[in-house]
Amino acid sequence: MLYAIISEDVADSLSRRAGARADHLARLERLRDQGRLVLAGPHPAVDSSDPGEAGFTGSLVVAEFDSLDDARAWADADPYIEAGVYERVTVKPFKAVLP
């Protein structure tokens, strides 16, 4: 089943993101290589694909996991958690309808 992992950043998270980004992306790339990743990306803090120093307010990952518990465990092990990037992470089932 698909799950949405919706993460909200702490204030001024940009430097923390930068420090953990390579490890964060490596985990996402493994999901992609396993054919389980639907989409992933950050939420820019301003209306721009390159927000510069404004940074990001959070992230969204939609991926396939065997269960909600597995999705939560994967989200809890994100390097951004250890780096203190995320203030809150919500994991919930997702049903793709379109396209």
C-alpha positions as CSV (number, residue, x, y, z in Angstrom):
1,M,0.0,0.0,0.0
2,L,1.1,3.6,-0.5
3,Y,1.8,5.9,2.4
4,A,2.3,9.7,2.6
5,I,5.0,10.8,4.9
6,I,4.4,14.5,5.6
7,S,7.2,16.2,7.5
8,E,7.3,19.7,8.9
9,D,10.6,21.5,9.5
10,V,11.8,23.3,12.6
11,A,12.5,27.0,12.1
12,D,15.7,27.8,10.3
13,S,16.3,24.3,9.2
14,L,18.4,25.0,6.1
15,S,21.8,24.4,7.6
16,R,20.6,21.2,9.3
17,R,19.1,20.0,6.0
18,A,22.4,20.6,4.2
19,G,24.4,18.5,6.7
20,A,22.1,15.5,6.4
21,R,21.0,15.8,2.8
22,A,23.3,13.2,1.2
23,D,22.2,10.5,3.6
24,H,18.6,11.5,3.3
25,L,18.7,11.3,-0.5
26,A,20.5,8.0,-0.4
27,R,17.6,6.4,1.4
28,L,15.1,7.9,-1.1
29,E,17.2,6.6,-4.0
30,R,17.1,3.1,-2.5
31,L,13.3,3.3,-2.4
32,R,13.3,4.5,-6.0
33,D,15.7,1.7,-7.1
34,Q,13.3,-0.8,-5.4
35,G,10.4,0.6,-7.4
36,R,8.6,1.8,-4.2
37,L,9.0,5.6,-4.5
38,V,6.1,7.5,-6.1
39,L,7.4,11.0,-5.4
40,A,9.5,12.9,-2.9
41,G,10.5,16.5,-2.4
42,P,10.6,19.5,-0.1
43,H,8.1,22.3,0.4
44,P,9.9,25.6,-0.4
45,A,9.2,28.3,2.2
46,V,8.5,30.8,-0.6
47,D,6.8,30.6,-4.0
48,S,9.9,29.5,-5.9
49,S,11.5,26.2,-6.9
50,D,14.8,27.6,-5.6
51,P,14.0,29.4,-2.3
52,G,17.6,30.2,-1.5
53,E,18.1,31.3,2.1
54,A,14.3,31.2,2.8
55,G,14.8,27.4,2.8
56,F,12.0,24.8,3.2
57,T,9.1,24.2,5.6
58,G,8.9,20.5,5.2
59,S,8.9,17.5,2.9
60,L,6.5,15.0,1.3
61,V,7.3,11.4,0.4
62,V,4.8,9.0,-1.1
63,A,6.0,5.5,-1.2
64,E,5.0,1.8,-1.0
65,F,5.4,-0.1,2.3
66,D,4.1,-3.3,3.6
67,S,2.2,-1.7,6.5
68,L,1.7,1.6,8.3
69,D,4.1,0.4,11.0
70,D,6.8,-0.2,8.3
71,A,6.2,3.2,6.8
72,R,6.5,4.8,10.3
73,A,9.6,2.9,11.1
74,W,11.2,4.1,7.8
75,A,10.2,7.7,8.5
76,D,11.5,7.5,12.0
77,A,15.0,6.4,10.7
78,D,15.3,9.4,8.4
79,P,18.7,11.2,8.8
80,Y,16.7,14.5,8.9
81,I,15.2,13.2,12.2
82,E,18.6,12.7,13.8
83,A,19.8,16.0,12.4
84,G,16.9,17.9,14.0
85,V,15.4,19.1,10.7
86,Y,11.9,17.9,11.4
87,E,9.6,19.2,14.1
88,R,6.8,16.8,13.3
89,V,6.3,13.8,11.0
90,T,2.9,12.4,10.0
91,V,2.6,9.1,8.3
92,K,-0.8,8.0,6.8
93,P,-2.2,5.7,4.1
94,F,-2.5,7.2,0.7
95,K,-4.7,6.1,-2.2
96,A,-3.6,7.2,-5.6
97,V,-6.5,8.2,-7.8
98,L,-5.1,10.3,-10.6
99,P,-3.3,10.3,-13.0
